Amino acid sequence: MVIGLMAVLGSSVLVGAISLYNRPSSTAPPATIGVNQSELNARLNSILDFCLNSLPNGIQACDRQLKNLVTEVCAANNGRLDACHNGKVDEYYVSRAAGVTKPPINKTH
């Protein structure tokens, strides 16, 4: 039950972040652009940390959308956010691949 609750929470966080990013920002005054980028950086780091904390099991929403989300956000922000260069996205997928491909341990004592 806890795992299911975490999956729902993770999915909602990821979907919320995607909708926040996709929301038009043309109404923001120029003076707040730096603040918005700082907030975006913090939110993206929070999502990455959430996905990394779900390892080794991972979360389907992270598996499906994390890389695309970070790639889009980085492209829109000229790679100036932490997630664009800190390697955490790759770390997540490498860990997930290692966890998925590990054969089950047989305990036959």
N, CA, C and O atoms as a MOPAC input file, in Angstrom:
PM7 MOZYME 1SCF
protein

 N      0.81000 1    -1.17800 1     0.00000 1
 C      0.00000 1     0.00000 1     0.00000 1
 C      0.86600 1     1.25900 1     0.00000 1
 O      0.56000 1     2.23300 1    -0.68800 1
 N      1.94700 1     1.23100 1     0.77600 1
 C      2.84900 1     2.38500 1     0.82800 1
 C      3.50200 1     2.61000 1    -0.52600 1
 O      3.65000 1     3.74900 1    -0.96800 1
 N      3.89000 1     1.53000 1    -1.18100 1
 C      4.52100 1     1.65700 1    -2.50000 1
 C      3.53900 1     2.26100 1    -3.49300 1
 O      3.90900 1     3.11300 1    -4.30100 1
 N      2.29400 1     1.82000 1    -3.43100 1
 C      1.27400 1     2.38100 1    -4.32200 1
 C      1.05500 1     3.85600 1    -4.06600 1
 O      0.90300 1     4.64100 1    -5.00200 1
 N      1.03900 1     4.23600 1    -2.79100 1
 C      0.87600 1     5.63100 1    -2.42700 1
 C      2.04900 1     6.47200 1    -2.91500 1
 O      1.85800 1     7.58600 1    -3.40400 1
 N      3.26000 1     5.94000 1    -2.78300 1
 C      4.45000 1     6.64600 1    -3.27500 1
 C      4.40100 1     6.79900 1    -4.79000 1
 O      4.78700 1     7.83900 1    -5.32300 1
 N      3.92800 1     5.76500 1    -5.48700 1
 C      3.83200 1     5.83700 1    -6.94700 1
 C      2.84900 1     6.92100 1    -7.36300 1
 O      3.11900 1     7.68300 1    -8.29200 1
 N      1.71400 1     6.99300 1    -6.68400 1
 C      0.72300 1     8.01900 1    -6.99500 1
 C      1.28900 1     9.40400 1    -6.70400 1
 O      1.13200 1    10.32800 1    -7.50300 1
 N      1.94900 1     9.54100 1    -5.55300 1
 C      2.55000 1    10.82100 1    -5.19300 1
 C      3.61800 1    11.22200 1    -6.20700 1
 O      3.66700 1    12.37200 1    -6.64600 1
 N      4.46500 1    10.27800 1    -6.57300 1
 C      5.51800 1    10.56400 1    -7.55500 1
 C      4.94800 1    10.96100 1    -8.89600 1
 O      5.43700 1    11.89100 1    -9.53900 1
 N      3.91300 1    10.25700 1    -9.31700 1
 C      3.28100 1    10.58700 1   -10.58900 1
 C      2.68900 1    11.98300 1   -10.55500 1
 O      2.81700 1    12.74200 1   -11.51600 1
 N      2.03800 1    12.32500 1    -9.44400 1
 C      1.42300 1    13.64400 1    -9.37200 1
 C      2.46900 1    14.75500 1    -9.32900 1
 O      2.26000 1    15.82300 1    -9.90500 1
 N      3.59100 1    14.51200 1    -8.65400 1
 C      4.66700 1    15.50400 1    -8.61900 1
 C      5.23400 1    15.71500 1   -10.01500 1
 O      5.44800 1    16.84900 1   -10.44500 1
 N      5.47400 1    14.61000 1   -10.71900 1
 C      6.04200 1    14.70500 1   -12.05700 1
 C      5.07000 1    15.37800 1   -13.02300 1
 O      5.46900 1    16.23400 1   -13.81200 1
 N      3.80200 1    14.99400 1   -12.96300 1
 C      2.79600 1    15.61200 1   -13.83600 1
 C      2.64200 1    17.09400 1   -13.50300 1
 O      2.50500 1    17.92300 1   -14.40300 1
 N      2.66500 1    17.42700 1   -12.21100 1
 C      2.58500 1    18.82700 1   -11.81500 1
 C      3.75500 1    19.63800 1   -12.34500 1
 O      3.58900 1    20.77100 1   -12.79600 1
 N      4.93900 1    19.04600 1   -12.28600 1
 C      6.12000 1    19.74700 1   -12.79400 1
 C      6.04000 1    19.94700 1   -14.29500 1
 O      6.41800 1    20.99900 1   -14.81100 1
 N      5.55200 1    18.94500 1   -14.98500 1
 C      5.42200 1    19.06400 1   -16.43900 1
 C      4.40700 1    20.14500 1   -16.78300 1
 O      4.64200 1    20.95000 1   -17.68300 1
 N      3.27900 1    20.17000 1   -16.07200 1
 C      2.26900 1    21.19100 1   -16.36800 1
 C      2.77700 1    22.58300 1   -16.00300 1
 O      2.47700 1    23.55500 1   -16.69700 1
 N      3.54900 1    22.68500 1   -14.91100 1
 C      4.13200 1    23.98100 1   -14.54400 1
 C      5.07700 1    24.46500 1   -15.63600 1
 O      5.06000 1    25.64000 1   -16.00200 1
 N      5.89300 1    23.56400 1   -16.15100 1
 C      6.83500 1    23.94500 1   -17.19200 1
 C      6.11700 1    24.32300 1   -18.48100 1
 O      6.51100 1    25.27600 1   -19.15300 1
 N      5.06800 1    23.58700 1   -18.83000 1
 C      4.36600 1    23.81900 1   -20.09300 1
 C      3.41400 1    25.00800 1   -20.05100 1
 O      2.89100 1    25.41900 1   -21.08700 1
 N      3.18500 1    25.56100 1   -18.86800 1
 C      2.30400 1    26.71100 1   -18.73400 1
 C      2.94100 1    27.91200 1   -19.43100 1
 O      4.13700 1    28.15300 1   -19.26700 1
 N      2.16300 1    28.66400 1   -20.20200 1
 C      2.75800 1    29.83200 1   -20.87100 1
 C      3.26100 1    30.85000 1   -19.85400 1
 O      2.57200 1    31.17600 1   -18.88800 1
 N      4.44900 1    31.33600 1   -20.08500 1
 C      5.03700 1    32.30100 1   -19.15100 1
 C      5.16100 1    33.68200 1   -19.77200 1
 O      5.95800 1    34.50100 1   -19.31400 1
 N      4.38500 1    33.94500 1   -20.80700 1
 C      4.49000 1    35.23600 1   -21.49000 1
 C      3.96700 1    36.38100 1   -20.63300 1
 O      4.24100 1    37.54200 1   -20.93500 1
 N      3.21700 1    36.08400 1   -19.56600 1
 C      2.68700 1    37.14600 1   -18.72500 1
 C      3.66100 1    37.56400 1   -17.63000 1
 O      3.40200 1    38.54000 1   -16.92600 1
 N      4.76900 1    36.85500 1   -17.46900 1
 C      5.73100 1    37.18600 1   -16.42300 1
 C      6.51300 1    38.42800 1   -16.80800 1
 O      7.03100 1    38.51100 1   -17.92100 1
 N      6.60400 1    39.38500 1   -15.91400 1
 C      7.40000 1    40.57000 1   -16.21000 1
 C      8.88300 1    40.22900 1   -16.25800 1
 O      9.32000 1    39.29600 1   -15.58500 1
 N      9.67200 1    40.97300 1   -17.04800 1
 C     11.08800 1    40.66000 1   -17.21400 1
 C     11.86500 1    40.61400 1   -15.90400 1
 O     12.83700 1    39.86400 1   -15.81200 1
 N     11.48700 1    41.37200 1   -14.89900 1
 C     12.24400 1    41.39300 1   -13.64700 1
 C     12.15000 1    40.08100 1   -12.88300 1
 O     12.99800 1    39.81400 1   -12.03100 1
 N     11.13200 1    39.24500 1   -13.16400 1
 C     10.95700 1    38.00300 1   -12.41800 1
 C     11.53800 1    36.78800 1   -13.13000 1
 O     11.44200 1    35.67300 1   -12.61800 1
 N     12.12500 1    36.97800 1   -14.27500 1
 C     12.64500 1    35.84500 1   -15.03100 1
 C     13.72400 1    35.11800 1   -14.24500 1
 O     13.71900 1    33.88700 1   -14.21800 1
 N     14.64300 1    35.81900 1   -13.60900 1
 C     15.68300 1    35.17200 1   -12.81000 1
 C     15.11200 1    34.39500 1   -11.64000 1
 O     15.59100 1    33.30800 1   -11.31800 1
 N     14.09800 1    34.94600 1   -11.00600 1
 C     13.44000 1    34.26500 1    -9.88700 1
 C     12.75800 1    33.00000 1   -10.39100 1
 O     12.85400 1    31.95400 1    -9.74900 1
 N     12.07800 1    33.07400 1   -11.51900 1
 C     11.40900 1    31.91300 1   -12.07400 1
 C     12.40500 1    30.81300 1   -12.42400 1
 O     12.13100 1    29.63400 1   -12.20200 1
 N     13.55400 1    31.19100 1   -12.96600 1
 C     14.55400 1    30.19100 1   -13.31000 1
 C     15.11000 1    29.54400 1   -12.04500 1
 O     15.36700 1    28.34100 1   -12.02500 1
 N     15.29600 1    30.33100 1   -10.99800 1
 C     15.75500 1    29.79000 1    -9.73300 1
 C     14.72700 1    28.82200 1    -9.14800 1
 O     15.08400 1    27.75800 1    -8.64200 1
 N     13.46500 1    29.19400 1    -9.22200 1
 C     12.38900 1    28.32900 1    -8.73200 1
 C     12.30300 1    27.05600 1    -9.57500 1
 O     12.12400 1    25.96000 1    -9.04400 1
 N     12.43100 1    27.21200 1   -10.87700 1
 C     12.40600 1    26.06500 1   -11.77500 1
 C     13.56300 1    25.12600 1   -11.46100 1
 O     13.38800 1    23.90700 1   -11.45100 1
 N     14.73700 1    25.68000 1   -11.20700 1
 C     15.90300 1    24.87000 1   -10.85300 1
 C     15.63600 1    24.07300 1    -9.57600 1
 O     15.94500 1    22.88300 1    -9.50500 1
 N     15.06600 1    24.73000 1    -8.57500 1
 C     14.76100 1    24.05800 1    -7.30400 1
 C     13.72600 1    22.95100 1    -7.50200 1
 O     13.86800 1    21.86300 1    -6.94500 1
 N     12.70600 1    23.22000 1    -8.27800 1
 C     11.66600 1    22.21400 1    -8.52300 1
 C     12.21000 1    21.03200 1    -9.30300 1
 O     11.88900 1    19.88300 1    -9.00000 1
 N     13.02700 1    21.30400 1   -10.29800 1
 C     13.59400 1    20.21900 1   -11.09100 1
 C     14.53300 1    19.37000 1   -10.23800 1
 O     14.53700 1    18.14400 1   -10.35200 1
 N     15.32400 1    20.01500 1    -9.38800 1
 C     16.18800 1    19.26500 1    -8.46600 1
 C     15.35000 1    18.42000 1    -7.51700 1
 O     15.73100 1    17.29400 1    -7.19600 1
 N     14.22200 1    18.94300 1    -7.06600 1
 C     13.32600 1    18.20900 1    -6.18400 1
 C     12.76700 1    16.96400 1    -6.87500 1
 O     12.68800 1    15.89600 1    -6.26900 1
 N     12.38700 1    17.10400 1    -8.12400 1
 C     11.87100 1    15.96300 1    -8.88900 1
 C     12.96100 1    14.91300 1    -9.06700 1
 O     12.72100 1    13.71900 1    -8.88600 1
 N     14.15400 1    15.36500 1    -9.41900 1
 C     15.26900 1    14.42200 1    -9.57800 1
 C     15.56000 1    13.68200 1    -8.28200 1
 O     15.76400 1    12.46800 1    -8.28500 1
 N     15.58000 1    14.41000 1    -7.18000 1
 C     15.83000 1    13.77400 1    -5.88600 1
 C     14.73300 1    12.77400 1    -5.55000 1
 O     15.01200 1    11.69600 1    -5.02500 1
 N     13.48500 1    13.12800 1    -5.85200 1
 C     12.37300 1    12.22100 1    -5.59800 1
 C     12.54800 1    10.92700 1    -6.39700 1
 O     12.38200 1     9.83300 1    -5.85800 1
 N     12.88100 1    11.05700 1    -7.67500 1
 C     13.06900 1     9.87900 1    -8.51700 1
 C     14.25800 1     9.05200 1    -8.02700 1
 O     14.17300 1     7.82500 1    -7.96400 1
 N     15.35100 1     9.70500 1    -7.68500 1
 C     16.52400 1     8.98000 1    -7.18900 1
 C     16.23200 1     8.28200 1    -5.86800 1
 O     16.73700 1     7.18600 1    -5.62900 1
 N     15.43600 1     8.88800 1    -5.02000 1
 C     15.09100 1     8.26900 1    -3.74100 1
 C     14.18100 1     7.05900 1    -3.91100 1
 O     14.03800 1     6.26100 1    -2.98400 1
 N     13.56600 1     6.91100 1    -5.07900 1
 C     12.70100 1     5.76100 1    -5.33000 1
 C     13.48800 1     4.51900 1    -5.74700 1
 O     12.92700 1     3.42900 1    -5.85900 1
 N     14.78400 1     4.69100 1    -5.97400 1
 C     15.61800 1     3.57100 1    -6.41400 1
 C     15.82200 1     2.57600 1    -5.27300 1
 O     15.81800 1     2.99800 1    -4.11600 1
 N     15.99400 1     1.31500 1    -5.52400 1
 C     16.18900 1     0.65800 1    -6.81600 1
 C     14.89200 1     0.32400 1    -7.54600 1
 O     14.92800 1    -0.02100 1    -8.72700 1
 N     13.74600 1     0.41900 1    -6.86900 1
 C     12.47800 1     0.05900 1    -7.50500 1
 C     12.06500 1     1.04400 1    -8.58100 1
 O     11.51600 1     0.64100 1    -9.60700 1
 N     12.31300 1     2.31600 1    -8.37000 1
 C     11.92500 1     3.33800 1    -9.32900 1
 C     10.42600 1     3.57200 1    -9.34100 1
 O      9.67300 1     2.90900 1    -8.62900 1
 N     10.01200 1     4.51300 1   -10.15100 1
 C      8.60200 1     4.87000 1   -10.30800 1
 C      8.33600 1     4.98200 1   -11.79800 1
 O      9.13700 1     5.55500 1   -12.53600 1
 N      7.20800 1     4.43300 1   -12.24100 1
 C      6.91400 1     4.43100 1   -13.67400 1
 C      6.88900 1     5.82900 1   -14.27000 1
 O      7.34500 1     6.02700 1   -15.39600 1
 N      6.36700 1     6.79700 1   -13.53800 1
 C      6.32600 1     8.17000 1   -14.06700 1
 C      7.74300 1     8.68700 1   -14.30900 1
 O      7.99200 1     9.37100 1   -15.30200 1
 N      8.66000 1     8.36800 1   -13.41800 1
 C     10.06100 1     8.77300 1   -13.61100 1
 C     10.65900 1     8.02600 1   -14.79900 1
 O     11.35500 1     8.61300 1   -15.62800 1
 N     10.38300 1     6.72900 1   -14.87300 1
 C     10.90800 1     5.92400 1   -15.97700 1
 C     10.47600 1     6.48300 1   -17.32200 1
 O     11.26700 1     6.53900 1   -18.26300 1
 N      9.23000 1     6.89300 1   -17.40700 1
 C      8.66700 1     7.32300 1   -18.69200 1
 C      8.95900 1     8.77500 1   -19.04900 1
 O      9.15200 1     9.09100 1   -20.22300 1
 N      8.99500 1     9.66800 1   -18.05100 1
 C      8.96900 1    11.08500 1   -18.37000 1
 C     10.16700 1    11.89300 1   -17.90200 1
 O     10.35100 1    13.02300 1   -18.35500 1
 N     10.97800 1    11.35800 1   -17.02000 1
 C     12.05400 1    12.16200 1   -16.42900 1
 C     13.03000 1    12.68600 1   -17.47300 1
 O     13.32600 1    13.88000 1   -17.50100 1
 N     13.52300 1    11.81800 1   -18.31800 1
 C     14.52700 1    12.23100 1   -19.30100 1
 C     13.97800 1    13.28400 1   -20.25500 1
 O     14.64400 1    14.28100 1   -20.53500 1
 N     12.76200 1    13.06100 1   -20.75600 1
 C     12.16400 1    14.02300 1   -21.68600 1
 C     11.91500 1    15.36800 1   -21.01200 1
 O     12.16900 1    16.42100 1   -21.59600 1
 N     11.41500 1    15.32200 1   -19.77700 1
 C     11.15700 1    16.56100 1   -19.05000 1
 C     12.43900 1    17.36500 1   -18.86900 1
 O     12.47600 1    18.56000 1   -19.16200 1
 N     13.47700 1    16.71200 1   -18.38900 1
 C     14.74600 1    17.41500 1   -18.13900 1
 C     15.34300 1    17.91800 1   -19.45100 1
 O     15.87500 1    19.02700 1   -19.50600 1
 N     15.26000 1    17.11800 1   -20.49100 1
 C     15.79400 1    17.53900 1   -21.79100 1
 C     15.08100 1    18.78900 1   -22.29700 1
 O     15.72400 1    19.72500 1   -22.77100 1
 N     13.74700 1    18.80400 1   -22.19600 1
 C     12.98200 1    19.96000 1   -22.65900 1
 C     13.27700 1    21.20600 1   -21.82300 1
 O     13.46300 1    22.29700 1   -22.36300 1
 N     13.31800 1    21.03500 1   -20.51700 1
 C     13.56500 1    22.17300 1   -19.63200 1
 C     14.97300 1    22.72500 1   -19.87000 1
 O     15.17200 1    23.93900 1   -19.90800 1
 N     15.93900 1    21.83200 1   -20.02800 1
 C     17.31600 1    22.27700 1   -20.27600 1
 C     17.43900 1    23.01600 1   -21.60400 1
 O     18.13200 1    24.02800 1   -21.69800 1
 N     16.76600 1    22.50500 1   -22.62400 1
 C     16.81100 1    23.16000 1   -23.93200 1
 C     16.20400 1    24.56300 1   -23.85800 1
 O     16.70500 1    25.50200 1   -24.47700 1
 N     15.12300 1    24.69000 1   -23.09400 1
 C     14.46000 1    25.98600 1   -22.98200 1
 C     15.24300 1    26.97600 1   -22.12300 1
 O     15.01700 1    28.18300 1   -22.20100 1
 N     16.15600 1    26.47100 1   -21.31400 1
 C     16.91400 1    27.33500 1   -20.40900 1
 C     18.40900 1    27.33500 1   -20.71800 1
 O     19.22500 1    27.64900 1   -19.85100 1
 N     18.76400 1    26.98700 1   -21.93800 1
 C     20.15200 1    27.01200 1   -22.39800 1
 C     21.09800 1    26.21900 1   -21.50400 1
 O     22.27100 1    26.56700 1   -21.37200 1
 N     20.58800 1    25.15300 1   -20.89000 1
 C     21.43200 1    24.28700 1   -20.07800 1
 C     21.94900 1    24.90800 1   -18.79500 1
 O     22.93800 1    24.43200 1   -18.23800 1
 N     21.30400 1    25.95900 1   -18.31300 1
 C     21.79900 1    26.66900 1   -17.12900 1
 C     21.31800 1    26.08700 1   -15.80300 1
 O     21.69500 1    26.59200 1   -14.74600 1
 N     20.50600 1    25.05100 1   -15.82900 1
 C     19.99500 1    24.45700 1   -14.60000 1
 C     20.89400 1    23.30400 1   -14.15700 1
 O     21.58900 1    22.69900 1   -14.97300 1
 N     20.87300 1    23.01100 1   -12.87000 1
 C     21.72600 1    21.95000 1   -12.31500 1
 C     21.51800 1    20.61500 1   -13.01900 1
 O     22.48200 1    19.92200 1   -13.34200 1
 N     20.26500 1    20.25700 1   -13.25500 1
 C     19.93900 1    18.95200 1   -13.83100 1
 C     20.49600 1    18.77400 1   -15.23900 1
 O     20.59000 1    17.65100 1   -15.73300 1
 N     20.85900 1    19.85600 1   -15.87200 1
 C     21.37300 1    19.78300 1   -17.23800 1
 C     22.80100 1    19.23600 1   -17.29900 1
 O     23.24800 1    18.76700 1   -18.34600 1
 N     23.50400 1    19.29800 1   -16.18000 1
 C     24.91300 1    18.90600 1   -16.22300 1
 C     25.39200 1    18.11200 1   -15.01200 1
 O     26.57400 1    17.77600 1   -14.93900 1
 N     24.50600 1    17.80000 1   -14.05300 1
 C     24.99800 1    17.10100 1   -12.86400 1
 C     24.96100 1    15.57500 1   -12.96800 1
 O     25.44100 1    14.89500 1   -12.06000 1
 N     24.41300 1    15.02700 1   -14.03300 1
 C     24.44300 1    13.58500 1   -14.26500 1
 C     23.40400 1    12.78700 1   -13.49300 1
 O     23.41400 1    11.55700 1   -13.55300 1
 N     22.51000 1    13.44600 1   -12.77000 1
 C     21.52700 1    12.71900 1   -11.97000 1
 C     20.51100 1    11.97000 1   -12.83200 1
 O     20.05900 1    10.89300 1   -12.44400 1
 N     20.14600 1    12.51200 1   -13.98200 1
 C     19.19400 1    11.82400 1   -14.85500 1
 C     19.81000 1    10.51600 1   -15.34800 1
 O     19.17000 1     9.46500 1   -15.30400 1
 N     21.03900 1    10.58600 1   -15.81100 1
 C     21.72300 1     9.37000 1   -16.26300 1
 C     21.88400 1     8.38100 1   -15.11600 1
 O     21.73200 1     7.17500 1   -15.30700 1
 N     22.19100 1     8.88700 1   -13.93300 1
 C     22.33800 1     8.02900 1   -12.75300 1
 C     21.03900 1     7.26000 1   -12.48000 1
 O     21.07000 1     6.07500 1   -12.15000 1
 N     19.91100 1     7.93900 1   -12.61800 1
 C     18.62400 1     7.28400 1   -12.39400 1
 C     18.43300 1     6.13400 1   -13.38000 1
 O     18.11700 1     5.01400 1   -12.97800 1
 N     18.62300 1     6.40800 1   -14.66500 1
 C     18.36300 1     5.38400 1   -15.67800 1
 C     19.38800 1     4.24800 1   -15.62800 1
 O     19.03400 1     3.09800 1   -15.88600 1
 N     20.63300 1     4.54300 1   -15.30700 1
 C     21.63200 1     3.48500 1   -15.16200 1
 C     21.25700 1     2.58300 1   -13.98900 1
 O     21.32800 1     1.35800 1   -14.09500 1
 N     20.86200 1     3.18200 1   -12.88700 1
 C     20.46100 1     2.39600 1   -11.72400 1
 C     19.22000 1     1.56500 1   -12.00900 1
 O     19.13100 1     0.41100 1   -11.59100 1
 N     18.27100 1     2.14300 1   -12.71300 1
 C     17.05300 1     1.39900 1   -13.06100 1
 C     17.38300 1     0.23500 1   -13.98300 1
 O     16.85400 1    -0.86200 1   -13.80600 1
 N     18.24600 1     0.45800 1   -14.96000 1
 C     18.61200 1    -0.61500 1   -15.88000 1
 C     19.32500 1    -1.73500 1   -15.12800 1
 O     19.09000 1    -2.91300 1   -15.39700 1
 N     20.18600 1    -1.37600 1   -14.19900 1
 C     20.89700 1    -2.38600 1   -13.41600 1
 C     19.92700 1    -3.16200 1   -12.53800 1
 O     20.07300 1    -4.37100 1   -12.36500 1
 N     18.94600 1    -2.47400 1   -11.98900 1
 C     17.95700 1    -3.13100 1   -11.13600 1
 C     17.03300 1    -4.03500 1   -11.91100 1
 O     16.63300 1    -5.08800 1   -11.41600 1
 N     16.68700 1    -3.63900 1   -13.12100 1
 C     15.77300 1    -4.41800 1   -13.94800 1
 C     16.45600 1    -5.66000 1   -14.49200 1
 O     15.82800 1    -6.71400 1   -14.59500 1
 N     17.73200 1    -5.55600 1   -14.84100 1
 C     18.40500 1    -6.67800 1   -15.47200 1
 C     19.01400 1    -7.66400 1   -14.48900 1
 O     19.50200 1    -8.71600 1   -14.90000 1
 N     18.99800 1    -7.34900 1   -13.20400 1
 C     19.55000 1    -8.26700 1   -12.21600 1
 C     18.65700 1    -9.49100 1   -12.10600 1
 O     17.44400 1    -9.35500 1   -11.94300 1
 N     19.24000 1   -10.69700 1   -12.19300 1
 C     18.42400 1   -11.88600 1   -12.00500 1
 C     18.04100 1   -12.02900 1   -10.53900 1
 O     18.77400 1   -11.56600 1    -9.66600 1
 N     16.91600 1   -12.65700 1   -10.25700 1
 C     16.54000 1   -12.82800 1    -8.86300 1
 C     17.51700 1   -13.73800 1    -8.13200 1
 O     18.08600 1   -14.65800 1    -8.71900 1
 N     17.70200 1   -13.47200 1    -6.86300 1
 C     18.61600 1   -14.26900 1    -6.06000 1
 C     17.87600 1   -15.51000 1    -5.57600 1
 O     16.82300 1   -15.41700 1    -4.94500 1
 N     18.44500 1   -16.67300 1    -5.88400 1
 C     17.84600 1   -17.93000 1    -5.43700 1
 C     18.48800 1   -18.35000 1    -4.14700 1
 O     19.70300 1   -18.53300 1    -4.08500 1
 N     17.69700 1   -18.50300 1    -3.12300 1
 C     18.21400 1   -18.95200 1    -1.84300 1
 C     17.80400 1   -20.41000 1    -1.64900 1
 O     16.69300 1   -20.70900 1    -1.21100 1
 N     18.69800 1   -21.27600 1    -1.97600 1
 C     18.42000 1   -22.70400 1    -1.82900 1
 C     19.41600 1   -23.31000 1    -0.87400 1
 O     20.34300 1   -24.01000 1    -1.28000 1
 N     19.22000 1   -23.03900 1     0.38400 1
 C     20.12800 1   -23.57800 1     1.39900 1
 C     19.53900 1   -24.80300 1     2.00900 1
 O     20.15000 1   -25.41000 1     2.88800 1

